[in-house]
Amino acid sequence: MKKICILLAGLVLSFGAVDVSQIVATEQLERENKAHLPAPENNSTTAKEPSAIFGAHLFNGNFKNFTQRVYNPEYKIAVGDQISLKIWGAVEFAQVLIVDSQGNVFIPKVGAVNLLGVKNSSLVAVIKSAVNKVYKNNVFVYADMNAYQNVSVFVTGSVNNPGLYQGLSSDSIIQYLDKAGGINLDYGSFREIQILRNNHALKNIDLYDFLLKGQLELFPFRSGDVILVKNVQQYAFVSGDVQKPFRFELGNDVKTLSDLAKISGAKPIVTNAVVRSYGGEHRLELNAYHKNDFTKIALRTGDEVEFRPEYISKNISIKIQGEHDGLKSMVVKKGTTLEDVSRIIIANSRSDLGALQVFRKSVARTQKELIAAQLKELETLALTSSSVNSEQAAIRATQAKTILEFIERAKKIEPKGQIVIDDARAYGSLVLEEGDTINVPSKNNLIIVQGEVSLPGAFIHAKNENLKYYIDLAGGYGERADTSKVLIIRINGKAEKYHSGITMRAGDAILVLPKVDNQNLQIFSMLTQILYQIAIATNVVLNI
């Protein structure tokens, strides 16, 4: 029994196009601006975009343009505050009183009442006590803060625009931070924020309480208070199947993988975590943990954690395309072969079950990676070829431009990833994989001719006729045809270089490659090889 030709040797030919359009543009830009650009910094860690920081969305101007006048029982009355006072019963009085420079408000027939330093919760009681000294009975008192005093608060540390900002004493710390342009996302901490008064730390603020639980303690600011945002110290990066793939700061409530899974919103399907840790002596540690062990795994600063599902499946999903009357997709057991599937395909009168084609994503990826290396080498050769005189230099420049244009077109070609099966008897040897696509060809008696011919097209297969017969039907070779480089692509994907005596079969494709004109033997050889690669992998002839 013949075995499957997955053409490891043929992979040298079986490639597809890759995206290299940016390579030339980037290098050209670097050459043009090299003298004007500073030397790049050598960073050992991967740069993270600002949007990848948890909490980055908080400071976008939604807080700084608003003030809040909320009841704060702990607020202490200060000079300039406005008190709305109402007295009724034996005497009627209603007025907004301003606390003067001595901390007093004046009530007619009662006199000066000192409110400086009185808590908001005691305001009514203090005023009522003073009124009752004059009016003993049938007098009722109500008082409320009408407007809090404006205060000026310093915002400094790891914020974008440190400075002195004005607001109400009842405004929240988020409002003042927003006025300062928010926390610097490169190095500012959302969890280590202090409020200082008279150079002493008065309160520590953790904005994760607000971001995760909506909790925010209102604090009565005074003029001269300082909001100090410290630098981030401990952090970990999260990716994978999570709702919040961000950089998170560690803390007392985020110490383990379990804590990080919870705070990042790991999805229910997550079963494992892969952790990249940067240890001492420039060592990178890579470990995988099951979710049952998440609570035992302590996090380290700089850890990169990917949460993902790892399930063992007994089945795989495949697609069935082409000429048949059955299902377009199918779930089969692992270990199922092409022969097994061929027995359950519902064929019709035009189905050619003897020439089944299998396309595999992993093969296509390999083809693309290999052609990428070839294209990169070709580009380097084209840009660095030396010349002995100005005339040759001009020729080389023109050739280089042509090659770079070829690379630009080549990026648009995608490999098919076809597994070549040389004989239908080998179906039983091909074990299918997840995502494989099986194509059922249609029985036909056509020969496809394309590439460097006058009239590319499809022609009726004629028994015992050779390649020249079909080339003549296509109007003969074109001016740029390389008659020594003609490929025959069989219906099973197998590629054969034309030689005298080769048999043409129904369903074959004839690809006539173009001539490669280049005085540089290395470039000539590489261009020829890439043309073969693209033709085999895609059944397309790419012109130079």
RODO-2510 file (C-alpha; in nm, 4 decimals, decimal comma):
residues 544
     n   res          X          Y          Z
     1     m     0,0000     0,0000     0,0000
     2     k     0,1340     0,3367    -0,0894
     3     k     0,1628     0,5780     0,1987
     4     i     0,0455     0,9343     0,2209
     5     c     0,2784     1,1946     0,0790
     6     i     0,2592     1,4780     0,3270
     7     l     0,5642     1,5916     0,1385
     8     l     0,8081     1,6974     0,4013
     9     a     1,0449     1,7375     0,1138
    10     g     0,7601     1,8920    -0,0813
    11     l     0,7113     2,1566     0,1835
    12     v     1,0119     2,3178     0,0276
    13     l     0,7741     2,3743    -0,2585
    14     s     0,4406     2,3813    -0,0740
    15     f     0,4318     2,7277     0,0726
    16     g     0,2054     3,0304     0,0612
    17     a     0,2474     3,4048     0,0660
    18     v     0,3162     3,6044     0,3796
    19     d     0,2675     3,9648     0,4865
    20     v     0,5960     4,1454     0,4346
    21     s     0,4658     4,4800     0,3137
    22     q     0,5696     4,6577     0,6278
    23     i     0,9286     4,5323     0,6251
    24     v     1,0516     4,7546     0,3449
    25     a     0,8545     5,0581     0,4533
    26     t     0,9873     5,0294     0,8066
    27     e     1,3493     4,9893     0,7048
    28     q     1,3256     5,2743     0,4565
    29     l     1,1758     5,5016     0,7226
    30     e     1,4495     5,4044     0,9653
    31     r     1,7174     5,4858     0,7102
    32     e     1,5639     5,8244     0,6336
    33     n     1,5248     5,9262     0,9962
    34     k     1,8160     5,7481     1,1582
    35     a     2,0121     6,0681     1,2120
    36     h     1,7192     6,2326     1,3874
    37     l     1,6086     5,9550     1,6191
    38     p     1,7432     5,8920     1,9696
    39     a     1,8819     5,5512     2,0549
    40     p     1,6013     5,3181     2,1666
    41     e     1,5878     5,2027     2,5235
    42     n     1,6630     4,8401     2,5914
    43     n     1,3649     4,7135     2,7863
    44     s     1,3657     4,3543     2,8983
    45     t     0,9959     4,3402     2,9667
    46     t     0,7108     4,3648     2,7222
    47     a     0,5567     4,7127     2,7057
    48     k     0,1936     4,7327     2,8079
    49     e    -0,0541     4,9716     2,6543
    50     p    -0,2244     5,2174     2,8937
    51     s    -0,5594     5,0537     2,8239
    52     a    -0,4195     4,7308     2,9728
    53     i    -0,4091     4,8863     3,3208
    54     f    -0,7027     4,8066     3,5466
    55     g    -0,8724     5,1373     3,6315
    56     a    -0,7413     5,3252     3,3264
    57     h    -1,0970     5,4126     3,2265
    58     l    -1,1704     5,5873     3,5570
    59     f    -1,0152     5,9256     3,4841
    60     n    -1,1568     6,0583     3,1598
    61     g    -1,3189     6,3825     3,2805
    62     n    -1,6473     6,2426     3,4080
    63     f    -1,5778     6,3538     3,7661
    64     k    -1,3886     6,6840     3,7530
    65     n    -1,6743     6,8862     3,6027
    66     f    -1,9179     6,8056     3,8819
    67     t    -1,9394     6,8939     4,2500
    68     q    -2,1441     6,7289     4,5202
    69     r    -2,3224     6,8785     4,8175
    70     v    -2,3951     6,5810     5,0334
    71     y    -2,4670     6,5574     5,4028
    72     n    -2,1525     6,4733     5,5944
    73     p    -2,2182     6,4441     5,9700
    74     e    -1,8439     6,4601     6,0468
    75     y    -1,7858     6,7858     5,8614
    76     k    -1,6733     7,0688     6,0892
    77     i    -1,8060     7,4182     6,0292
    78     a    -1,5427     7,6548     5,8881
    79     v    -1,5158     8,0270     5,8144
    80     g    -1,7148     8,1164     5,5020
    81     d    -1,9666     7,8328     5,5280
    82     q    -2,3292     7,9229     5,4646
    83     i    -2,5937     7,8145     5,7138
    84     s    -2,9626     7,8049     5,6195
    85     l    -3,1503     7,8882     5,9413
    86     k    -3,5274     7,8777     6,0024
    87     i    -3,6990     7,9696     6,3319
    88     w    -4,0760     7,9514     6,3787
    89     g    -4,3362     7,9483     6,6530
    90     a    -4,3268     8,2418     6,8949
    91     v    -4,0906     8,4174     6,6559
    92     e    -4,0446     8,3879     6,2773
    93     f    -3,7004     8,4052     6,1141
    94     a    -3,5533     8,2629     5,7951
    95     q    -3,2172     8,3593     5,6536
    96     v    -2,8907     8,2282     5,5100
    97     l    -2,6104     8,3156     5,7507
    98     i    -2,2401     8,3229     5,6670
    99     v    -1,9865     8,2129     5,9249
   100     d    -1,7675     8,5220     5,9789
   101     s    -1,3933     8,5428     6,0271
   102     q    -1,4335     8,4769     6,4000
   103     g    -1,6418     8,1649     6,3411
   104     n    -1,9750     8,3281     6,4427
   105     v    -2,3173     8,3747     6,2870
   106     f    -2,5468     8,6524     6,4107
   107     i    -2,9092     8,5784     6,4897
   108     p    -3,1319     8,8845     6,5592
   109     k    -3,2418     8,9127     6,9256
   110     v    -3,0253     8,6097     7,0071
   111     g    -2,6806     8,7445     6,9274
   112     a    -2,3600     8,5841     6,8065
   113     v    -2,3442     8,2078     6,8046
   114     n    -1,9999     8,0507     6,7599
   115     l    -2,0074     7,7572     6,5141
   116     l    -1,6390     7,7259     6,4269
   117     g    -1,5381     7,3600     6,4523
   118     v    -1,8906     7,2390     6,5291
   119     k    -1,9715     6,9091     6,3600
   120     n    -2,2478     6,9074     6,1045
   121     s    -2,4351     6,6519     6,3134
   122     s    -2,4419     6,8971     6,6122
   123     l    -2,5338     7,2107     6,4168
   124     v    -2,9056     7,2178     6,5043
   125     a    -2,8417     7,1379     6,8715
   126     v    -2,5861     7,4197     6,9160
   127     i    -2,8085     7,6818     6,7508
   128     k    -3,1194     7,5619     6,9343
   129     s    -2,9351     7,5831     7,2686
   130     a    -2,8453     7,9466     7,1985
   131     v    -3,1990     8,0363     7,0867
   132     n    -3,3567     7,8697     7,3917
   133     k    -3,1597     8,1008     7,6193
   134     v    -3,3746     8,3865     7,4843
   135     y    -3,6946     8,2128     7,3795
   136     k    -3,7880     7,9590     7,6445
   137     n    -4,1067     7,8128     7,4971
   138     n    -4,2867     7,7546     7,1678
   139     v    -3,9810     7,8157     6,9488
   140     f    -3,8618     7,5654     6,6900
   141     v    -3,5281     7,5658     6,5092
   142     y    -3,4020     7,4026     6,1878
   143     a    -3,0543     7,4573     6,0404
   144     d    -2,8658     7,3051     5,7479
   145     m    -2,5457     7,3626     5,5521
   146     n    -2,6424     7,5703     5,2513
   147     a    -2,3021     7,5723     5,0838
   148     y    -1,9716     7,4292     5,1849
   149     q    -1,6649     7,6466     5,1778
   150     n    -1,4392     7,6242     4,8723
   151     v    -1,1072     7,4606     4,9537
   152     s    -0,7758     7,4284     4,7699
   153     v    -0,6153     7,0845     4,7709
   154     f    -0,2680     6,9866     4,6497
   155     v    -0,2510     6,6789     4,4270
   156     t     0,0959     6,5353     4,3745
   157     g     0,2946     6,2168     4,3268
   158     s     0,2257     5,9824     4,0354
   159     v    -0,0434     6,1893     3,8645
   160     n    -0,0370     6,3368     3,5172
   161     n    -0,0784     6,7034     3,6152
   162     p     0,0315     6,7726     3,9745
   163     g    -0,0946     7,1032     4,1118
   164     l    -0,3270     7,2964     4,3421
   165     y    -0,6937     7,2386     4,2655
   166     q    -1,0026     7,4105     4,4013
   167     g    -1,3261     7,2375     4,4917
   168     l    -1,5703     7,1834     4,7714
   169     s    -1,4671     7,0250     5,0965
   170     s    -1,7311     6,7614     5,0286
   171     d    -1,5872     6,6673     4,6888
   172     s    -1,4472     6,3145     4,6668
   173     i    -1,0841     6,2207     4,6186
   174     i    -1,1727     6,0896     4,2705
   175     q    -1,2858     6,4376     4,1677
   176     y    -0,9566     6,5929     4,2731
   177     l    -0,7553     6,3192     4,1019
   178     d    -0,9581     6,3685     3,7842
   179     k    -0,8810     6,7399     3,7949
   180     a    -0,5112     6,6463     3,8077
   181     g    -0,5422     6,4433     3,4872
   182     g    -0,5770     6,1121     3,6660
   183     i    -0,3187     5,8643     3,7884
   184     n    -0,0154     5,8116     3,5678
   185     l    -0,0749     5,4689     3,4162
   186     d     0,2921     5,3860     3,3694
   187     y     0,3907     5,3930     3,7349
   188     g     0,1071     5,5370     3,9485
   189     s    -0,0720     5,3232     4,2068
   190     f    -0,4470     5,2947     4,2403
   191     r    -0,4074     5,1248     4,5774
   192     e    -0,1485     5,3390     4,7574
   193     i    -0,2955     5,6887     4,7913
   194     q    -0,2539     5,9079     5,1026
   195     i    -0,4279     6,2203     5,2268
   196     l    -0,1906     6,4367     5,4292
   197     r    -0,2724     6,7263     5,6597
   198     n    -0,0022     6,9349     5,8206
   199     n     0,2579     6,6922     5,6787
   200     h     0,1030     6,3941     5,8559
   201     a    -0,0750     6,1028     5,6886
   202     l    -0,4433     6,1318     5,7731
   203     k    -0,5966     5,8577     5,5620
   204     n    -0,4991     5,5806     5,3175
   205     i    -0,7201     5,5321     5,0119
   206     d    -0,7504     5,2186     4,7977
   207     l    -0,9420     5,2911     4,4764
   208     y    -0,9881     4,9173     4,4125
   209     d    -1,2668     4,9396     4,6751
   210     f    -1,4471     5,1793     4,4421
   211     l    -1,3575     5,0013     4,1180
   212     l    -1,4599     4,6556     4,2365
   213     k    -1,7195     4,7130     4,5083
   214     g    -1,8429     5,0701     4,4543
   215     q    -1,7294     5,1721     4,8005
   216     l    -1,5945     5,5251     4,8497
   217     e    -1,5527     5,6938     5,1846
   218     l    -1,6397     6,0633     5,1748
   219     f    -1,3735     6,2726     5,3416
   220     p    -1,4099     6,6421     5,4400
   221     f    -1,1163     6,8192     5,2799
   222     r    -0,9601     7,1361     5,4122
   223     s    -0,7527     7,3951     5,2338
   224     g    -0,3909     7,2860     5,2304
   225     d    -0,4618     6,9131     5,2347
   226     v    -0,2371     6,7025     5,0111
   227     i    -0,3359     6,4018     4,8011
   228     l    -0,0247     6,1908     4,7405
   229     v    -0,0379     5,9112     4,4796
   230     k     0,2466     5,6656     4,5327
   231     n     0,4225     5,4476     4,2791
   232     v     0,2914     5,1020     4,1990
   233     q     0,5017     4,8388     4,3743
   234     q     0,3522     4,4932     4,3207
   235     y     0,1570     4,3912     4,0145
   236     a     0,0701     4,1039     3,7815
   237     f    -0,0524     4,0868     3,4217
   238     v    -0,3605     3,8824     3,3295
   239     s    -0,4662     3,7451     2,9894
   240     g    -0,6696     3,4579     2,8502
   241     d    -1,0306     3,3669     2,9226
   242     v    -1,1070     3,6511     3,1638
   243     q    -1,3471     3,9427     3,1595
   244     k    -1,0770     4,1925     3,2567
   245     p    -0,7413     4,1241     3,0867
   246     f    -0,5457     4,3993     3,2628
   247     r    -0,2472     4,4706     3,4825
   248     f    -0,3602     4,4408     3,8443
   249     e    -0,1916     4,5663     4,1575
   250     l    -0,1333     4,3088     4,4255
   251     g    -0,2297     4,3645     4,7884
   252     n    -0,3570     4,1957     5,1011
   253     d    -0,6674     4,0876     4,9127
   254     v    -0,4802     3,9825     4,5956
   255     k    -0,2042     3,7429     4,6924
   256     t    -0,2744     3,4150     4,5154
   257     l    -0,3829     3,2854     4,1766
   258     s    -0,7283     3,2349     4,3227
   259     d    -0,7499     3,6021     4,4201
   260     l    -0,6287     3,7097     4,0770
   261     a    -0,8796     3,4814     3,9019
   262     k    -1,1593     3,6388     4,1047
   263     i    -1,0562     4,0012     4,0561
   264     s    -0,9993     3,9574     3,6807
   265     g    -1,3300     3,7773     3,6268
   266     a    -1,1963     3,4410     3,5134
   267     k    -1,4660     3,2678     3,3083
   268     p    -1,6288     2,9451     3,4307
   269     i    -1,4535     2,7469     3,1580
   270     v    -1,1089     2,8208     3,3060
   271     t    -0,9362     2,5092     3,4383
   272     n    -0,5674     2,6034     3,4289
   273     a    -0,3278     2,8936     3,4623
   274     v     0,0083     2,9355     3,2939
   275     v     0,2385     3,1629     3,4955
   276     r     0,5518     3,3315     3,3606
   277     s     0,7668     3,4532     3,6500
   278     y     1,0877     3,6511     3,6334
   279     g     1,3218     3,5142     3,8962
   280     g     1,6710     3,6036     4,0048
   281     e     1,9805     3,5753     3,7904
   282     h     1,7804     3,6669     3,4784
   283     r     1,5887     3,3398     3,4844
   284     l     1,2438     3,3036     3,3349
   285     e     1,0229     3,0465     3,5061
   286     l     0,7231     2,8968     3,3295
   287     n     0,4724     2,6903     3,5285
   288     a     0,1206     2,5571     3,4800
   289     y    -0,1289     2,5042     3,7626
   290     h    -0,4710     2,3415     3,7873
   291     k    -0,7521     2,5505     3,9348
   292     n    -0,7661     2,3226     4,2395
   293     d    -0,4239     2,4592     4,3337
   294     f    -0,4935     2,8285     4,2690
   295     t    -0,5337     2,9089     4,6401
   296     k    -0,1869     2,7666     4,7151
   297     i     0,0092     2,9589     4,4509
   298     a     0,1468     3,2929     4,5717
   299     l     0,1934     3,5679     4,3155
   300     r     0,5181     3,7522     4,2522
   301     t     0,5660     4,1000     4,1124
   302     g     0,5740     4,0999     3,7329
   303     d     0,4016     3,7632     3,6945
   304     e     0,2257     3,7154     3,3614
   305     v    -0,0733     3,4898     3,4129
   306     e    -0,2822     3,3347     3,1369
   307     f    -0,6072     3,1702     3,2475
   308     r    -0,7334     2,9153     2,9998
   309     p    -0,9434     2,6018     2,9648
   310     e    -0,7772     2,2648     2,9198
   311     y    -1,0338     2,0006     2,8351
   312     i    -0,9795     1,6504     2,7094
   313     s    -1,2154     1,5803     2,4220
   314     k    -1,2921     1,2412     2,2763
   315     n    -1,4298     1,3981     1,9584
   316     i    -1,3094     1,6364     1,6884
   317     s    -1,4936     1,8616     1,4448
   318     i    -1,4238     1,8454     1,0709
   319     k    -1,5736     2,0062     0,7603
   320     i    -1,6893     1,8315     0,4438
   321     q    -1,6891     2,0457     0,1292
   322     g    -1,7260     1,9888    -0,2413
   323     e    -1,9467     1,7572    -0,4436
   324     h    -2,1640     1,5533    -0,2045
   325     d    -2,5153     1,5488    -0,0611
   326     g    -2,4395     1,5070     0,3084
   327     l    -2,3580     1,7264     0,6073
   328     k    -2,1170     2,0180     0,5666
   329     s    -1,9694     1,9650     0,9131
   330     m    -1,9260     1,6520     1,1187
   331     v    -1,8192     1,5489     1,4698
   332     v    -1,6200     1,2267     1,4798
   333     k    -1,4167     1,0419     1,7383
   334     k    -1,0475     1,1061     1,7799
   335     g    -0,8487     0,8575     1,5744
   336     t    -1,0980     0,8615     1,2899
   337     t    -0,9249     0,8160     0,9549
   338     l    -1,0042     0,9557     0,6138
   339     e    -1,1131     0,6071     0,5120
   340     d    -1,3711     0,6019     0,7959
   341     v    -1,5143     0,9354     0,6832
   342     s    -1,5165     0,8337     0,3152
   343     r    -1,7603     0,5551     0,4041
   344     i    -2,0163     0,7926     0,5578
   345     i    -1,9959     1,0719     0,2987
   346     i    -2,3205     1,0760     0,1014
   347     a    -2,1888     1,0796    -0,2532
   348     n    -2,3774     1,1639    -0,5718
   349     s    -2,3148     1,0782    -0,9348
   350     r    -2,0501     1,3532    -0,9693
   351     s    -1,8583     1,2820    -0,6455
   352     d    -1,5023     1,1606    -0,6932
   353     l    -1,4387     0,9708    -0,3686
   354     g    -1,1151     0,8345    -0,5093
   355     a    -0,9489     1,1783    -0,5066
   356     l    -1,0444     1,3206    -0,1660
   357     q    -0,8477     1,6282    -0,0629
   358     v    -0,7552     1,7129     0,2972
   359     f    -0,6623     2,0661     0,4050
   360     r    -0,5031     2,1202     0,7468
   361     k    -0,4457     2,4519     0,9258
   362     s    -0,1187     2,3431     1,0854
   363     v     0,0236     2,2578     0,7432
   364     a    -0,0839     2,5978     0,6103
   365     r     0,0863     2,7692     0,9050
   366     t     0,4088     2,5799     0,8394
   367     q     0,3964     2,6769     0,4745
   368     k     0,3474     3,0407     0,5648
   369     e     0,6297     3,0458     0,8193
   370     l     0,8762     2,8897     0,5769
   371     i     0,7880     3,1226     0,2916
   372     a     0,8187     3,4170     0,5313
   373     a     1,1800     3,3261     0,5982
   374     q     1,2459     3,2973     0,2249
   375     l     1,0858     3,6331     0,1489
   376     k     1,2832     3,8026     0,4239
   377     e     1,6072     3,6634     0,2861
   378     l     1,5077     3,7661    -0,0650
   379     e     1,4366     4,1187     0,0523
   380     t     1,7749     4,1400     0,2255
   381     l     1,9558     4,0233    -0,0862
   382     a     1,7661     4,2688    -0,3059
   383     l     1,8493     4,5639    -0,0819
   384     t     2,2135     4,4808    -0,0145
   385     s     2,3427     4,3650    -0,3527
   386     s     2,6579     4,5577    -0,4442
   387     s     2,7408     4,7200    -0,7777
   388     v     3,0761     4,7885    -0,9437
   389     n     2,9698     5,1030    -1,1328
   390     s     2,6876     5,3548    -1,1605
   391     e     2,5303     5,1814    -1,4603
   392     q     2,5095     4,8517    -1,2765
   393     a     2,3816     5,0330    -0,9691
   394     a     2,0902     5,1733    -1,1694
   395     i     2,0078     4,8257    -1,3011
   396     r     2,0219     4,6789    -0,9509
   397     a     1,7953     4,9554    -0,8189
   398     t     1,5348     4,8772    -1,0859
   399     q     1,5571     4,5053    -1,0122
   400     a     1,5256     4,5701    -0,6376
   401     k     1,2116     4,7742    -0,6952
   402     t     1,0626     4,4909    -0,9028
   403     i     1,1429     4,2355    -0,6338
   404     l     0,9938     4,4501    -0,3583
   405     e     0,6755     4,4889    -0,5626
   406     f     0,6704     4,1111    -0,6041
   407     i     0,6966     4,0683    -0,2252
   408     e     0,4115     4,3166    -0,1819
   409     r     0,1885     4,1004    -0,4029
   410     a     0,3122     3,7788    -0,2462
   411     k     0,1768     3,8795     0,0927
   412     k    -0,1772     3,8527    -0,0431
   413     i    -0,1372     3,4849    -0,1277
   414     e    -0,2598     3,2407     0,1367
   415     p    -0,1459     2,8769     0,1475
   416     k    -0,4064     2,6019     0,1341
   417     g    -0,2320     2,3552     0,3623
   418     q    -0,3239     2,0559     0,1471
   419     i    -0,2003     1,7135     0,2516
   420     v    -0,0967     1,5252    -0,0587
   421     i    -0,2472     1,1742    -0,0772
   422     d    -0,0768     0,9820    -0,3528
   423     d    -0,3215     0,6890    -0,3571
   424     a    -0,6785     0,6346    -0,2328
   425     r    -0,5601     0,3139    -0,0683
   426     a    -0,3714     0,5313     0,1817
   427     y    -0,6924     0,6824     0,3244
   428     g    -0,6725     0,4452     0,6183
   429     s    -0,3305     0,5809     0,7159
   430     l    -0,4403     0,9438     0,7467
   431     v    -0,5731     1,0166     1,0972
   432     l    -0,7852     1,3315     1,0958
   433     e    -0,7266     1,6265     1,3294
   434     e    -0,9469     1,8979     1,4792
   435     g    -1,0420     2,1552     1,2140
   436     d    -0,9478     1,9471     0,9091
   437     t    -1,1387     2,0237     0,5906
   438     i    -1,2164     1,7390     0,3497
   439     n    -1,3000     1,8363    -0,0053
   440     v    -1,4853     1,5970    -0,2345
   441     p    -1,3797     1,6834    -0,5916
   442     s    -1,6257     1,6735    -0,8741
   443     k    -1,5650     1,4225    -1,1496
   444     n    -1,4560     1,6189    -1,4521
   445     n    -1,2610     1,5755    -1,7699
   446     l    -1,0993     1,9184    -1,7681
   447     i    -0,7390     2,0337    -1,7810
   448     i    -0,6724     2,3800    -1,6323
   449     v    -0,3942     2,5840    -1,7946
   450     q    -0,2738     2,9050    -1,6324
   451     g     0,0317     3,1206    -1,5893
   452     e     0,2498     3,2423    -1,8744
   453     v     0,0292     3,1360    -2,1673
   454     s    -0,1642     3,3490    -2,4120
   455     l    -0,5157     3,2303    -2,3208
   456     p    -0,5355     3,0683    -1,9746
   457     g    -0,8449     2,8553    -1,9286
   458     a    -1,0045     2,5111    -1,8891
   459     f    -0,9909     2,2566    -2,1702
   460     i    -1,1458     1,9131    -2,2322
   461     h    -0,9133     1,6287    -2,1453
   462     a    -0,8134     1,4315    -2,4539
   463     k    -0,6832     1,0824    -2,4039
   464     n    -0,3197     1,0239    -2,4969
   465     e    -0,2525     1,3930    -2,5612
   466     n     0,0604     1,5475    -2,4100
   467     l     0,1313     1,8840    -2,2475
   468     k     0,2060     2,0610    -2,5765
   469     y    -0,1498     1,9882    -2,6920
   470     y    -0,2990     2,1826    -2,4018
   471     i    -0,0430     2,4626    -2,4232
   472     d    -0,1400     2,5057    -2,7892
   473     l    -0,5107     2,5168    -2,6895
   474     a    -0,4154     2,8017    -2,4533
   475     g    -0,2587     2,9987    -2,7417
   476     g     0,0967     2,8823    -2,6775
   477     y     0,3542     3,0052    -2,4325
   478     g     0,3651     3,3729    -2,3438
   479     e     0,6694     3,5902    -2,4073
   480     r     0,7794     3,5633    -2,0453
   481     a     0,7199     3,1887    -2,0096
   482     d     0,9996     2,9706    -1,8782
   483     t     0,9411     2,6484    -2,0688
   484     s     1,1812     2,4649    -1,8391
   485     k     0,9664     2,5435    -1,5389
   486     v     0,6221     2,3979    -1,6006
   487     l     0,4377     2,2306    -1,3130
   488     i     0,1645     1,9695    -1,3277
   489     i    -0,0624     1,9824    -1,0198
   490     r    -0,2589     1,6592    -0,9828
   491     i    -0,6108     1,6583    -0,8441
   492     n    -0,4762     1,5070    -0,5204
   493     g    -0,2442     1,8067    -0,4761
   494     k     0,0736     1,6312    -0,5798
   495     a     0,3092     1,8511    -0,7808
   496     e     0,5284     1,7204    -1,0610
   497     k     0,7762     1,9100    -1,2712
   498     y     0,6996     1,8478    -1,6362
   499     h     0,9273     1,6100    -1,8192
   500     s     0,9072     1,4246    -2,1470
   501     g     0,6643     1,1351    -2,1324
   502     i     0,4593     1,2587    -1,8354
   503     t     0,0954     1,1484    -1,8579
   504     m    -0,1776     1,4139    -1,8438
   505     r    -0,4854     1,3130    -1,6447
   506     a    -0,8350     1,4588    -1,6164
   507     g    -0,8452     1,7167    -1,3368
   508     d    -0,4795     1,8180    -1,3742
   509     a    -0,3702     2,1828    -1,3624
   510     i    -0,0810     2,3078    -1,5753
   511     l     0,1110     2,6008    -1,4274
   512     v     0,3592     2,7811    -1,6531
   513     l     0,6005     2,9863    -1,4436
   514     p     0,7577     3,3135    -1,5627
   515     k     1,1215     3,3699    -1,6447
   516     v     1,3390     3,5168    -1,3753
   517     d     1,5888     3,7659    -1,5149
   518     n     1,8589     3,8554    -1,2653
   519     q     2,2354     3,8628    -1,2850
   520     n     2,2647     3,7810    -0,9165
   521     l     2,2670     3,4009    -0,8911
   522     q     2,1510     3,4021    -0,5296
   523     i     1,8488     3,6192    -0,6078
   524     f     1,7773     3,4157    -0,9219
   525     s     1,7805     3,0895    -0,7261
   526     m     1,5682     3,2227    -0,4419
   527     l     1,3092     3,3854    -0,6680
   528     t     1,2759     3,0610    -0,8612
   529     q     1,2257     2,8646    -0,5419
   530     i     0,9636     3,1058    -0,4071
   531     l     0,7723     3,0939    -0,7358
   532     y     0,7581     2,7167    -0,7027
   533     q     0,6493     2,7438    -0,3402
   534     i     0,3613     2,9782    -0,4138
   535     a     0,2471     2,7816    -0,7186
   536     i     0,2396     2,4504    -0,5312
   537     a     0,0722     2,5863    -0,2194
   538     t    -0,1968     2,7914    -0,3916
   539     n    -0,2306     2,6694    -0,7528
   540     v    -0,1614     3,0284    -0,8510
   541     v     0,1203     3,1617    -1,0696
   542     l     0,2510     3,4905    -0,9321
   543     n     0,4230     3,7087    -1,1901
   544     i     0,7438     3,8977    -1,1247
***
